[in-house]
Amino acid sequence: MDITKNYEEKELTISVKDRIDTVTAPDFENFIMDEMGNFDSLIIDFKELEYISSAGLRVLIVVQKKLKPDDIPCVIYVNDTIKEIFLMAGFDKILNIQ
């Protein structure tokens, strides 16, 4: 997993490449949690992500639950492969997928 962050004022963009699986999901979660409180808007860029496991999907639910009380928007940009995984899991109904 290759992960980078970029701030534009209080908007955080996190870009992830390669894979998020049971091995890398904890690192992905810690990366996001370390930034909590530093942003007013979150963009997660999965356009170059090749695979996401159920462990990675769980991280997204955890993040969504953390952001919801403060009404912090989160948009997830996906490629066709990752979009298919989100659709099969029903995540398109609970997350803002673009």
C-alpha positions in Angstrom: 0.0 0.0 0.0 1.3 3.4 -0.9 -0.5 6.3 0.9 -0.1 10.0 0.6 -1.8 13.0 2.1 -2.3 16.6 0.8 -3.9 19.5 2.5 -5.6 22.4 0.8 -6.5 24.7 3.7 -8.7 22.4 5.8 -9.5 19.9 3.1 -7.5 16.7 3.3 -7.0 14.4 0.3 -5.7 10.9 1.0 -4.5 9.0 -2.0 -4.0 5.2 -1.8 -2.3 3.0 -4.4 -1.9 -0.7 -4.7 -3.9 -2.8 -2.1 -5.8 -2.4 1.1 -6.0 -5.9 2.7 -6.0 -7.4 6.2 -2.3 -6.7 6.5 -2.4 -3.0 5.4 -5.9 -2.0 6.7 -4.6 -1.2 10.2 -2.0 1.2 8.7 -4.7 2.8 6.6 -6.9 3.3 9.6 -4.1 4.7 11.8 -3.1 7.1 9.0 -6.6 8.5 8.9 -7.1 8.6 12.6 -3.9 10.4 13.1 -5.3 13.3 11.0 -8.7 13.4 12.8 -9.4 16.9 14.0 -7.1 18.5 11.4 -9.6 18.8 8.5 -13.1 20.0 7.8 -13.5 17.9 4.6 -12.0 14.6 3.6 -11.4 13.2 0.1 -10.2 9.6 -0.3 -8.7 8.9 -3.7 -8.9 5.3 -4.7 -8.4 5.9 -8.4 -5.1 4.0 -8.4 -6.2 1.3 -5.9 -6.1 -2.2 -7.2 -7.9 -4.1 -4.4 -9.7 -3.5 -1.2 -10.7 -6.3 1.2 -13.4 -6.4 3.8 -10.9 -5.2 6.4 -10.4 -2.0 4.2 -14.2 -1.6 3.9 -14.5 -1.8 7.7 -12.0 1.1 8.0 -14.2 3.2 5.8 -17.3 2.5 8.0 -15.2 3.4 11.1 -14.1 6.7 9.5 -17.7 7.5 8.4 -18.9 6.9 12.0 -16.2 9.3 13.3 -17.0 12.0 10.8 -20.8 11.9 11.0 -21.3 13.5 14.5 -19.3 16.6 13.3 -21.0 16.6 9.9 -17.7 16.4 8.1 -18.1 15.5 4.5 -16.2 12.6 3.0 -16.0 11.8 -0.8 -14.4 8.7 -2.1 -13.2 8.6 -5.7 -12.9 5.2 -7.2 -11.9 3.4 -10.4 -14.2 0.8 -12.0 -12.6 -2.2 -10.2 -13.1 -0.6 -6.8 -16.5 0.7 -7.7 -17.6 -2.8 -8.5 -16.5 -4.0 -5.0 -18.4 -1.1 -3.4 -21.5 -1.9 -5.4 -21.5 -5.6 -4.5 -21.0 -4.7 -0.8 -23.8 -2.1 -0.9 -21.4 0.6 0.2 -22.7 2.9 -2.6 -25.8 3.4 -0.4 -23.9 4.4 2.8 -20.8 6.2 1.5 -20.4 9.1 -1.0 -18.8 7.3 -3.9 -17.7 9.2 -7.0 
